[in-house]
Amino acid sequence: MTNMEIGGLVTGIISILVGIAVIAWPRILAYMVGIYLIVVGIIFIVASVL
């Protein structure tokens, strides 16, 4: 698998987990979105550098 495929897989898994968390605990929506954006940003930066 290429880095982009792995990044896409990880992004999909994180998206599902964040979606479940938002449904279960809507009060922490801002934190979950923030963490998601940071993780996705790191993944794409690493993928573009490698």
VENCOR-V922935 format. One record per pair of residues at least 24 apart in sequence whose C-alpha atoms are under 7 Angstrom apart, sorted by the first residue. I is the first residue (numbers start at 0). J is the second residue. If there is no record, write none. Layout:
# VENCOR-V922935
i j
I J
I J
This chain:
# VENCOR-V922935
i j
2 46
3 46
6 42
10 39
